[in-house]
Amino acid sequence: MTFDALTELADLYRDLHAHPELSFAETRTAGIVAERLGALGFAVTPSVGGTGVVGVLERGTGPTVLMRADMDALPVREETGLPYASTVTAIGADGAEVPVMHACGHDMHVTALIGALGALAAADDWQGRILAVFQPAEEKGAGARAMIDDGLYTRFGTPDLVIGQHVAPLPAGAIGVRTGAAFAASDALRITLYGRGGHGSRPEATVDPVVLAASTILRLQTVVSREIAATDTAVVTVGAVHAGTAANIIPDSAELRLSIRTFDPDVRRRVLAAIERIVRGEAQAAGADREPVVETEYSFPAVVNDAAAADRVRAAFAAALPQVMVVDPGVVTGSEDVGILAVEAGAPCVYWVLGGADPAQFAGLTTIDEIAAHVTTLPSNHSPQFAPVIEPTLPIGVTALVAAAKEWLAR
């Protein structure tokens, strides 16, 4: 990558980072993407699945490679101290004003894919079809499904391969490719517990949903520790609790928001069944007059990397990026809805982890175990301090996408 090209992409990255947008509100980002793709010669279609953008570049007969980047940011107040840090606020789903930050690196994903598409558009050593997908609302687990439901494949054709990458606090200069289940399936639940409200001075005349919520939360901690085998993997997190308006009022209800991550479909079924049983059992034990309500906010499958396709991508990385360390990162309990794009297409998927942490922070570490241990001390995705270094993360991300695509599109 030339100095001028990298400088232009770095400026684009800083601009996107400073102007984050929430899920299904990525209008500015989508506009920039559409303009850039049009200038590269892609046939551009905006507003796919809401704010999604699709670009198509055809060059002779050959396979179709879907290259995907997600665009949305998070309701997080940035604390990186960067000169291009976000100061943006927006109206959240509940109508309240929230700070907004690219705390998961989607700005890096967008920039790297634009860079890769530019390199491919300028190259003459490939043939086939590129289906560039800039997806909204990954953080809600809804964007991939929205684009599919809006005719992504009926309007633009079905791909033969789905590829993409996710930046993470591995050292920049490392790429993680795992065969098989790589990113966890995700389920988000909203649980409403009903009690019987009253005066805070007379709890005997009420059924206190706050106490019910507390007992339910504690009992939910036993799902993974006591009902799932140590050889399996599952995560149950209660990420939000809402109840009451004043110290002296016992409310009528309490709300829990849960995040569940699993890799095996049978484990997922057991976890969800255990949550339902515990919620209903605790409500009965508390003497609640009304059954709790368990609602699924979203659900999407694990990202499963095809073994043969992953081997080809590793070989492509070794040839194009000999200086980069390609490792197996292990299973990632974070989740990604990119898997829906592959499942719906019936196509192999290869989705890798792109190192984005400053390599200087790993100085003196010589083994994989030492590096892995240090990663756990760094700001992770969704942290207000999360900020990938631009170099060498961006040029490696561009080259990785180009190399993986050309492995299928090579003339």
Secondary structure, DSSP 8 states (H G I E B T S, - for coil): --HHHHHHHHHHHHHHHHS---TT--HHHHHHHHHHHHHTT-EEEEEETTTEEEEEEEESS--EEEEEEE---BS----S--TT----EEE-TTS-EEE-B--SSHHHHHHHHHHHHHHHHH--SB-EEEEEEEES-TTTT-HHHHHHHTTHHHHH---SEEEEEEEEEEETTEEE--SEEEEEEEEEEEEEEE-B-EETT-GGGSB-HHHHHHHHHHHHTHHHHHHS-TTS-EEEEEEEEEE-SSTTEE-SEEEEEEEEEESSHHHHHHHHHHHHHHHHHHHHHHT-SS--EEEEEEEE--EEE-HHHHHHHHHHHHHH-TTSEEE----EEEE-THHHHHHHHT--EEEEEEEEE-GGGGTT--SHHHHHHHHTTS--TT-TT----STTHHHHHHHHHHHHHHHHHB-
